[in-house]
Amino acid sequence: MAFYEVLTVGIVQFTPMTVAQVEAIQNPKNGMVCLVTNDTISEVCLVTYDETNSEWRVDETGATMAD
């Protein structure tokens, strides 16, 4: 069962990470979100971990995150 947390604030601050840093995350969980600063397609974007396909997906395009 997934764990969800409801935030009562209107702003969430993410620490910017490179593609290499995100890919280095050990044991990512389904739905985990990161801010990526150097994705080749979207440059700065949010990515979400897709446990079904074991990959990070760019939220706005649905493409796989790439260097």
PDB file with one MODEL, atoms N, CA, C and O in Angstrom:
MODEL        1
ATOM      1  N   MET A   1       0.836  -1.182   0.000  1.00  0.00           N
ATOM      2  CA  MET A   1       0.000   0.000   0.000  1.00  0.00           C
ATOM      3  C   MET A   1       0.882   1.248   0.000  1.00  0.00           C
ATOM      4  O   MET A   1       1.838   1.341   0.770  1.00  0.00           O
ATOM      5  N   ALA A   2       0.562   2.179  -0.848  1.00  0.00           N
ATOM      6  CA  ALA A   2       1.335   3.412  -0.944  1.00  0.00           C
ATOM      7  C   ALA A   2       1.044   4.328   0.229  1.00  0.00           C
ATOM      8  O   ALA A   2      -0.059   4.323   0.776  1.00  0.00           O
ATOM      9  N   PHE A   3       2.030   5.107   0.609  1.00  0.00           N
ATOM     10  CA  PHE A   3       1.867   6.086   1.676  1.00  0.00           C
ATOM     11  C   PHE A   3       1.726   7.458   1.033  1.00  0.00           C
ATOM     12  O   PHE A   3       2.559   7.853   0.217  1.00  0.00           O
ATOM     13  N   TYR A   4       0.702   8.167   1.387  1.00  0.00           N
ATOM     14  CA  TYR A   4       0.465   9.508   0.861  1.00  0.00           C
ATOM     15  C   TYR A   4       0.411  10.495   2.003  1.00  0.00           C
ATOM     16  O   TYR A   4      -0.139  10.203   3.065  1.00  0.00           O
ATOM     17  N   GLU A   5       0.975  11.648   1.785  1.00  0.00           N
ATOM     18  CA  GLU A   5       0.931  12.702   2.780  1.00  0.00           C
ATOM     19  C   GLU A   5       0.258  13.919   2.166  1.00  0.00           C
ATOM     20  O   GLU A   5       0.648  14.360   1.085  1.00  0.00           O
ATOM     21  N   VAL A   6      -0.730  14.459   2.828  1.00  0.00           N
ATOM     22  CA  VAL A   6      -1.429  15.653   2.351  1.00  0.00           C
ATOM     23  C   VAL A   6      -0.722  16.864   2.931  1.00  0.00           C
ATOM     24  O   VAL A   6      -0.592  16.998   4.148  1.00  0.00           O
ATOM     25  N   LEU A   7      -0.270  17.741   2.052  1.00  0.00           N
ATOM     26  CA  LEU A   7       0.428  18.942   2.502  1.00  0.00           C
ATOM     27  C   LEU A   7      -0.561  20.091   2.627  1.00  0.00           C
ATOM     28  O   LEU A   7      -1.424  20.276   1.769  1.00  0.00           O
ATOM     29  N   THR A   8      -0.433  20.845   3.683  1.00  0.00           N
ATOM     30  CA  THR A   8      -1.352  21.964   3.888  1.00  0.00           C
ATOM     31  C   THR A   8      -0.742  23.289   3.422  1.00  0.00           C
ATOM     32  O   THR A   8      -1.387  24.332   3.530  1.00  0.00           O
ATOM     33  N   VAL A   9       0.472  23.263   2.912  1.00  0.00           N
ATOM     34  CA  VAL A   9       1.113  24.477   2.403  1.00  0.00           C
ATOM     35  C   VAL A   9       0.955  24.546   0.902  1.00  0.00           C
ATOM     36  O   VAL A   9       0.710  23.523   0.262  1.00  0.00           O
ATOM     37  N   GLY A  10       1.088  25.717   0.327  1.00  0.00           N
ATOM     38  CA  GLY A  10       0.907  25.878  -1.107  1.00  0.00           C
ATOM     39  C   GLY A  10       2.182  25.763  -1.913  1.00  0.00           C
ATOM     40  O   GLY A  10       2.128  25.724  -3.142  1.00  0.00           O
ATOM     41  N   ILE A  11       3.339  25.708  -1.247  1.00  0.00           N
ATOM     42  CA  ILE A  11       4.610  25.674  -1.963  1.00  0.00           C
ATOM     43  C   ILE A  11       5.449  24.511  -1.435  1.00  0.00           C
ATOM     44  O   ILE A  11       5.581  24.326  -0.225  1.00  0.00           O
ATOM     45  N   VAL A  12       6.010  23.733  -2.358  1.00  0.00           N
ATOM     46  CA  VAL A  12       6.938  22.669  -1.995  1.00  0.00           C
ATOM     47  C   VAL A  12       8.274  23.013  -2.649  1.00  0.00           C
ATOM     48  O   VAL A  12       8.329  23.250  -3.856  1.00  0.00           O
ATOM     49  N   GLN A  13       9.344  23.043  -1.868  1.00  0.00           N
ATOM     50  CA  GLN A  13      10.651  23.399  -2.394  1.00  0.00           C
ATOM     51  C   GLN A  13      11.466  22.129  -2.617  1.00  0.00           C
ATOM     52  O   GLN A  13      11.640  21.332  -1.696  1.00  0.00           O
ATOM     53  N   PHE A  14      11.967  21.936  -3.846  1.00  0.00           N
ATOM     54  CA  PHE A  14      12.786  20.791  -4.186  1.00  0.00           C
ATOM     55  C   PHE A  14      14.247  21.219  -4.314  1.00  0.00           C
ATOM     56  O   PHE A  14      14.529  22.333  -4.755  1.00  0.00           O
ATOM     57  N   THR A  15      15.166  20.353  -3.936  1.00  0.00           N
ATOM     58  CA  THR A  15      16.577  20.598  -4.161  1.00  0.00           C
ATOM     59  C   THR A  15      16.911  20.180  -5.586  1.00  0.00           C
ATOM     60  O   THR A  15      16.680  19.023  -5.937  1.00  0.00           O
ATOM     61  N   PRO A  16      17.447  21.074  -6.432  1.00  0.00           N
ATOM     62  CA  PRO A  16      17.776  20.711  -7.810  1.00  0.00           C
ATOM     63  C   PRO A  16      18.829  19.607  -7.851  1.00  0.00           C
ATOM     64  O   PRO A  16      19.794  19.627  -7.087  1.00  0.00           O
ATOM     65  N   MET A  17      18.633  18.644  -8.754  1.00  0.00           N
ATOM     66  CA  MET A  17      19.568  17.533  -8.914  1.00  0.00           C
ATOM     67  C   MET A  17      19.835  17.316 -10.402  1.00  0.00           C
ATOM     68  O   MET A  17      19.000  17.643 -11.245  1.00  0.00           O
ATOM     69  N   THR A  18      21.000  16.764 -10.713  1.00  0.00           N
ATOM     70  CA  THR A  18      21.307  16.407 -12.093  1.00  0.00           C
ATOM     71  C   THR A  18      20.726  15.019 -12.379  1.00  0.00           C
ATOM     72  O   THR A  18      20.331  14.303 -11.459  1.00  0.00           O
ATOM     73  N   VAL A  19      20.678  14.650 -13.651  1.00  0.00           N
ATOM     74  CA  VAL A  19      20.207  13.317 -14.040  1.00  0.00           C
ATOM     75  C   VAL A  19      21.046  12.256 -13.329  1.00  0.00           C
ATOM     76  O   VAL A  19      20.501  11.283 -12.807  1.00  0.00           O
ATOM     77  N   ALA A  20      22.370  12.438 -13.306  1.00  0.00           N
ATOM     78  CA  ALA A  20      23.257  11.462 -12.665  1.00  0.00           C
ATOM     79  C   ALA A  20      22.943  11.311 -11.173  1.00  0.00           C
ATOM     80  O   ALA A  20      22.954  10.197 -10.649  1.00  0.00           O
ATOM     81  N   GLN A  21      22.665  12.420 -10.489  1.00  0.00           N
ATOM     82  CA  GLN A  21      22.334  12.350  -9.062  1.00  0.00           C
ATOM     83  C   GLN A  21      21.025  11.603  -8.826  1.00  0.00           C
ATOM     84  O   GLN A  21      20.919  10.807  -7.893  1.00  0.00           O
ATOM     85  N   VAL A  22      20.025  11.864  -9.677  1.00  0.00           N
ATOM     86  CA  VAL A  22      18.736  11.179  -9.527  1.00  0.00           C
ATOM     87  C   VAL A  22      18.899   9.686  -9.793  1.00  0.00           C
ATOM     88  O   VAL A  22      18.358   8.858  -9.060  1.00  0.00           O
ATOM     89  N   GLU A  23      19.645   9.347 -10.842  1.00  0.00           N
ATOM     90  CA  GLU A  23      19.853   7.938 -11.161  1.00  0.00           C
ATOM     91  C   GLU A  23      20.652   7.209 -10.089  1.00  0.00           C
ATOM     92  O   GLU A  23      20.576   5.984  -9.991  1.00  0.00           O
ATOM     93  N   ALA A  24      21.419   7.944  -9.282  1.00  0.00           N
ATOM     94  CA  ALA A  24      22.218   7.343  -8.217  1.00  0.00           C
ATOM     95  C   ALA A  24      21.413   7.071  -6.941  1.00  0.00           C
ATOM     96  O   ALA A  24      21.929   6.454  -6.009  1.00  0.00           O
ATOM     97  N   ILE A  25      20.166   7.519  -6.891  1.00  0.00           N
ATOM     98  CA  ILE A  25      19.334   7.270  -5.709  1.00  0.00           C
ATOM     99  C   ILE A  25      19.139   5.767  -5.548  1.00  0.00           C
ATOM    100  O   ILE A  25      18.672   5.092  -6.465  1.00  0.00           O
ATOM    101  N   GLN A  26      19.491   5.261  -4.405  1.00  0.00           N
ATOM    102  CA  GLN A  26      19.364   3.832  -4.153  1.00  0.00           C
ATOM    103  C   GLN A  26      17.959   3.513  -3.651  1.00  0.00           C
ATOM    104  O   GLN A  26      17.426   4.211  -2.789  1.00  0.00           O
ATOM    105  N   ASN A  27      17.374   2.468  -4.189  1.00  0.00           N
ATOM    106  CA  ASN A  27      16.036   2.003  -3.807  1.00  0.00           C
ATOM    107  C   ASN A  27      14.961   3.081  -3.924  1.00  0.00           C
ATOM    108  O   ASN A  27      14.258   3.345  -2.948  1.00  0.00           O
ATOM    109  N   PRO A  28      14.811   3.723  -5.111  1.00  0.00           N
ATOM    110  CA  PRO A  28      13.745   4.717  -5.258  1.00  0.00           C
ATOM    111  C   PRO A  28      12.378   4.059  -5.110  1.00  0.00           C
ATOM    112  O   PRO A  28      12.205   2.890  -5.457  1.00  0.00           O
ATOM    113  N   LYS A  29      11.431   4.797  -4.604  1.00  0.00           N
ATOM    114  CA  LYS A  29      10.075   4.288  -4.384  1.00  0.00           C
ATOM    115  C   LYS A  29       9.132   4.811  -5.462  1.00  0.00           C
ATOM    116  O   LYS A  29       9.341   5.896  -6.005  1.00  0.00           O
ATOM    117  N   ASN A  30       8.115   4.050  -5.762  1.00  0.00           N
ATOM    118  CA  ASN A  30       7.127   4.441  -6.766  1.00  0.00           C
ATOM    119  C   ASN A  30       6.497   5.781  -6.406  1.00  0.00           C
ATOM    120  O   ASN A  30       6.051   5.980  -5.277  1.00  0.00           O
ATOM    121  N   GLY A  31       6.464   6.698  -7.371  1.00  0.00           N
ATOM    122  CA  GLY A  31       5.859   8.007  -7.143  1.00  0.00           C
ATOM    123  C   GLY A  31       6.804   9.048  -6.580  1.00  0.00           C
ATOM    124  O   GLY A  31       6.409  10.202  -6.415  1.00  0.00           O
ATOM    125  N   MET A  32       8.049   8.677  -6.278  1.00  0.00           N
ATOM    126  CA  MET A  32       9.031   9.627  -5.766  1.00  0.00           C
ATOM    127  C   MET A  32       9.236  10.728  -6.810  1.00  0.00           C
ATOM    128  O   MET A  32       9.310  10.434  -8.003  1.00  0.00           O
ATOM    129  N   VAL A  33       9.329  11.988  -6.382  1.00  0.00           N
ATOM    130  CA  VAL A  33       9.450  13.131  -7.295  1.00  0.00           C
ATOM    131  C   VAL A  33      10.767  13.864  -7.049  1.00  0.00           C
ATOM    132  O   VAL A  33      11.159  14.081  -5.903  1.00  0.00           O
ATOM    133  N   CYS A  34      11.447  14.242  -8.133  1.00  0.00           N
ATOM    134  CA  CYS A  34      12.695  15.008  -8.051  1.00  0.00           C
ATOM    135  C   CYS A  34      12.674  16.130  -9.083  1.00  0.00           C
ATOM    136  O   CYS A  34      12.005  16.030 -10.112  1.00  0.00           O
ATOM    137  N   LEU A  35      13.410  17.191  -8.796  1.00  0.00           N
ATOM    138  CA  LEU A  35      13.604  18.290  -9.741  1.00  0.00           C
ATOM    139  C   LEU A  35      14.941  18.072 -10.441  1.00  0.00           C
ATOM    140  O   LEU A  35      15.985  18.037  -9.789  1.00  0.00           O
ATOM    141  N   VAL A  36      14.914  17.924 -11.769  1.00  0.00           N
ATOM    142  CA  VAL A  36      16.115  17.653 -12.550  1.00  0.00           C
ATOM    143  C   VAL A  36      16.509  18.911 -13.323  1.00  0.00           C
ATOM    144  O   VAL A  36      15.655  19.587 -13.898  1.00  0.00           O
ATOM    145  N   THR A  37      17.806  19.220 -13.332  1.00  0.00           N
ATOM    146  CA  THR A  37      18.267  20.461 -13.951  1.00  0.00           C
ATOM    147  C   THR A  37      18.895  20.287 -15.320  1.00  0.00           C
ATOM    148  O   THR A  37      19.188  21.285 -15.979  1.00  0.00           O
ATOM    149  N   ASN A  38      19.116  19.043 -15.783  1.00  0.00           N
ATOM    150  CA  ASN A  38      19.807  18.890 -17.070  1.00  0.00           C
ATOM    151  C   ASN A  38      19.257  17.749 -17.925  1.00  0.00           C
ATOM    152  O   ASN A  38      20.019  17.092 -18.634  1.00  0.00           O
ATOM    153  N   ASP A  39      17.955  17.506 -17.870  1.00  0.00           N
ATOM    154  CA  ASP A  39      17.353  16.513 -18.757  1.00  0.00           C
ATOM    155  C   ASP A  39      17.472  17.004 -20.196  1.00  0.00           C
ATOM    156  O   ASP A  39      17.217  18.180 -20.456  1.00  0.00           O
ATOM    157  N   THR A  40      17.853  16.138 -21.142  1.00  0.00           N
ATOM    158  CA  THR A  40      18.142  16.573 -22.517  1.00  0.00           C
ATOM    159  C   THR A  40      16.929  17.118 -23.251  1.00  0.00           C
ATOM    160  O   THR A  40      17.077  17.969 -24.129  1.00  0.00           O
ATOM    161  N   ILE A  41      15.746  16.654 -22.918  1.00  0.00           N
ATOM    162  CA  ILE A  41      14.547  17.120 -23.618  1.00  0.00           C
ATOM    163  C   ILE A  41      13.947  18.348 -22.952  1.00  0.00           C
ATOM    164  O   ILE A  41      13.643  19.334 -23.623  1.00  0.00           O
ATOM    165  N   SER A  42      13.776  18.294 -21.657  1.00  0.00           N
ATOM    166  CA  SER A  42      13.046  19.353 -20.950  1.00  0.00           C
ATOM    167  C   SER A  42      13.924  20.293 -20.136  1.00  0.00           C
ATOM    168  O   SER A  42      13.413  21.245 -19.546  1.00  0.00           O
ATOM    169  N   GLU A  43      15.210  20.055 -20.089  1.00  0.00           N
ATOM    170  CA  GLU A  43      16.136  20.818 -19.254  1.00  0.00           C
ATOM    171  C   GLU A  43      15.690  20.763 -17.803  1.00  0.00           C
ATOM    172  O   GLU A  43      15.881  19.730 -17.161  1.00  0.00           O
ATOM    173  N   VAL A  44      15.103  21.824 -17.249  1.00  0.00           N
ATOM    174  CA  VAL A  44      14.644  21.796 -15.855  1.00  0.00           C
ATOM    175  C   VAL A  44      13.231  21.222 -15.830  1.00  0.00           C
ATOM    176  O   VAL A  44      12.328  21.750 -16.478  1.00  0.00           O
ATOM    177  N   CYS A  45      13.043  20.135 -15.075  1.00  0.00           N
ATOM    178  CA  CYS A  45      11.737  19.477 -15.060  1.00  0.00           C
ATOM    179  C   CYS A  45      11.568  18.631 -13.803  1.00  0.00           C
ATOM    180  O   CYS A  45      12.533  18.320 -13.105  1.00  0.00           O
ATOM    181  N   LEU A  46      10.328  18.272 -13.537  1.00  0.00           N
ATOM    182  CA  LEU A  46      10.029  17.323 -12.474  1.00  0.00           C
ATOM    183  C   LEU A  46       9.986  15.930 -13.072  1.00  0.00           C
ATOM    184  O   LEU A  46       9.433  15.727 -14.153  1.00  0.00           O
ATOM    185  N   VAL A  47      10.574  14.965 -12.364  1.00  0.00           N
ATOM    186  CA  VAL A  47      10.515  13.570 -12.780  1.00  0.00           C
ATOM    187  C   VAL A  47       9.897  12.747 -11.658  1.00  0.00           C
ATOM    188  O   VAL A  47      10.039  13.071 -10.479  1.00  0.00           O
ATOM    189  N   THR A  48       9.218  11.691 -12.040  1.00  0.00           N
ATOM    190  CA  THR A  48       8.572  10.796 -11.082  1.00  0.00           C
ATOM    191  C   THR A  48       9.051   9.376 -11.342  1.00  0.00           C
ATOM    192  O   THR A  48       9.171   8.953 -12.492  1.00  0.00           O
ATOM    193  N   TYR A  49       9.325   8.640 -10.267  1.00  0.00           N
ATOM    194  CA  TYR A  49       9.798   7.269 -10.442  1.00  0.00           C
ATOM    195  C   TYR A  49       8.627   6.341 -10.732  1.00  0.00           C
ATOM    196  O   TYR A  49       7.630   6.330 -10.010  1.00  0.00           O
ATOM    197  N   ASP A  50       8.766   5.560 -11.801  1.00  0.00           N
ATOM    198  CA  ASP A  50       7.762   4.584 -12.218  1.00  0.00           C
ATOM    199  C   ASP A  50       8.298   3.194 -11.869  1.00  0.00           C
ATOM    200  O   ASP A  50       9.136   2.642 -12.582  1.00  0.00           O
ATOM    201  N   GLU A  51       7.805   2.647 -10.776  1.00  0.00           N
ATOM    202  CA  GLU A  51       8.293   1.360 -10.290  1.00  0.00           C
ATOM    203  C   GLU A  51       7.972   0.217 -11.252  1.00  0.00           C
ATOM    204  O   GLU A  51       8.731  -0.749 -11.335  1.00  0.00           O
ATOM    205  N   THR A  52       6.859   0.314 -11.977  1.00  0.00           N
ATOM    206  CA  THR A  52       6.459  -0.732 -12.918  1.00  0.00           C
ATOM    207  C   THR A  52       7.521  -0.932 -13.995  1.00  0.00           C
ATOM    208  O   THR A  52       7.837  -2.065 -14.358  1.00  0.00           O
ATOM    209  N   ASN A  53       8.076   0.179 -14.509  1.00  0.00           N
ATOM    210  CA  ASN A  53       9.088   0.114 -15.568  1.00  0.00           C
ATOM    211  C   ASN A  53      10.506   0.363 -15.058  1.00  0.00           C
ATOM    212  O   ASN A  53      11.457   0.379 -15.839  1.00  0.00           O
ATOM    213  N   SER A  54      10.642   0.555 -13.752  1.00  0.00           N
ATOM    214  CA  SER A  54      11.949   0.833 -13.123  1.00  0.00           C
ATOM    215  C   SER A  54      12.684   1.975 -13.818  1.00  0.00           C
ATOM    216  O   SER A  54      13.841   1.832 -14.214  1.00  0.00           O
ATOM    217  N   GLU A  55      11.988   3.125 -13.964  1.00  0.00           N
ATOM    218  CA  GLU A  55      12.607   4.275 -14.625  1.00  0.00           C
ATOM    219  C   GLU A  55      12.009   5.575 -14.119  1.00  0.00           C
ATOM    220  O   GLU A  55      10.906   5.611 -13.575  1.00  0.00           O
ATOM    221  N   TRP A  56      12.774   6.645 -14.317  1.00  0.00           N
ATOM    222  CA  TRP A  56      12.321   7.986 -13.992  1.00  0.00           C
ATOM    223  C   TRP A  56      11.644   8.561 -15.219  1.00  0.00           C
ATOM    224  O   TRP A  56      12.209   8.513 -16.311  1.00  0.00           O
ATOM    225  N   ARG A  57      10.421   9.117 -15.063  1.00  0.00           N
ATOM    226  CA  ARG A  57       9.646   9.676 -16.175  1.00  0.00           C
ATOM    227  C   ARG A  57       9.487  11.177 -15.979  1.00  0.00           C
ATOM    228  O   ARG A  57       9.236  11.647 -14.869  1.00  0.00           O
ATOM    229  N   VAL A  58       9.636  11.928 -17.074  1.00  0.00           N
ATOM    230  CA  VAL A  58       9.453  13.384 -17.042  1.00  0.00           C
ATOM    231  C   VAL A  58       7.954  13.662 -16.965  1.00  0.00           C
ATOM    232  O   VAL A  58       7.193  13.219 -17.824  1.00  0.00           O
ATOM    233  N   ASP A  59       7.535  14.390 -15.945  1.00  0.00           N
ATOM    234  CA  ASP A  59       6.098  14.607 -15.713  1.00  0.00           C
ATOM    235  C   ASP A  59       5.386  15.294 -16.869  1.00  0.00           C
ATOM    236  O   ASP A  59       4.290  14.880 -17.248  1.00  0.00           O
ATOM    237  N   GLU A  60       5.993  16.345 -17.442  1.00  0.00           N
ATOM    238  CA  GLU A  60       5.241  17.110 -18.452  1.00  0.00           C
ATOM    239  C   GLU A  60       5.206  16.452 -19.828  1.00  0.00           C
ATOM    240  O   GLU A  60       4.344  16.780 -20.644  1.00  0.00           O
ATOM    241  N   THR A  61       6.140  15.517 -20.101  1.00  0.00           N
ATOM    242  CA  THR A  61       6.159  14.889 -21.426  1.00  0.00           C
ATOM    243  C   THR A  61       5.843  13.390 -21.402  1.00  0.00           C
ATOM    244  O   THR A  61       5.416  12.829 -22.411  1.00  0.00           O
ATOM    245  N   GLY A  62       6.051  12.750 -20.261  1.00  0.00           N
ATOM    246  CA  GLY A  62       5.875  11.310 -20.170  1.00  0.00           C
ATOM    247  C   GLY A  62       7.077  10.532 -20.679  1.00  0.00           C
ATOM    248  O   GLY A  62       7.093   9.303 -20.616  1.00  0.00           O
ATOM    249  N   ALA A  63       8.093  11.243 -21.188  1.00  0.00           N
ATOM    250  CA  ALA A  63       9.300  10.589 -21.709  1.00  0.00           C
ATOM    251  C   ALA A  63      10.186  10.100 -20.571  1.00  0.00           C
ATOM    252  O   ALA A  63      10.070  10.562 -19.436  1.00  0.00           O
ATOM    253  N   THR A  64      11.052   9.183 -20.880  1.00  0.00           N
ATOM    254  CA  THR A  64      12.025   8.717 -19.906  1.00  0.00           C
ATOM    255  C   THR A  64      13.090   9.787 -19.704  1.00  0.00           C
ATOM    256  O   THR A  64      13.543  10.390 -20.677  1.00  0.00           O
ATOM    257  N   MET A  65      13.497  10.034 -18.465  1.00  0.00           N
ATOM    258  CA  MET A  65      14.542  10.999 -18.154  1.00  0.00           C
ATOM    259  C   MET A  65      15.843  10.550 -18.816  1.00  0.00           C
ATOM    260  O   MET A  65      16.160   9.360 -18.823  1.00  0.00           O
ATOM    261  N   ALA A  66      16.599  11.509 -19.374  1.00  0.00           N
ATOM    262  CA  ALA A  66      17.850  11.161 -20.058  1.00  0.00           C
ATOM    263  C   ALA A  66      18.885  12.258 -19.881  1.00  0.00           C
ATOM    264  O   ALA A  66      18.555  13.427 -19.680  1.00  0.00           O
ATOM    265  N   ASP A  67      20.152  11.850 -19.960  1.00  0.00           N
ATOM    266  CA  ASP A  67      21.267  12.823 -19.887  1.00  0.00           C
ATOM    267  C   ASP A  67      21.227  13.755 -21.069  1.00  0.00           C
ATOM    268  O   ASP A  67      22.076  14.639 -21.187  1.00  0.00           O
TER     269      ASP A  67
ENDMDL
END
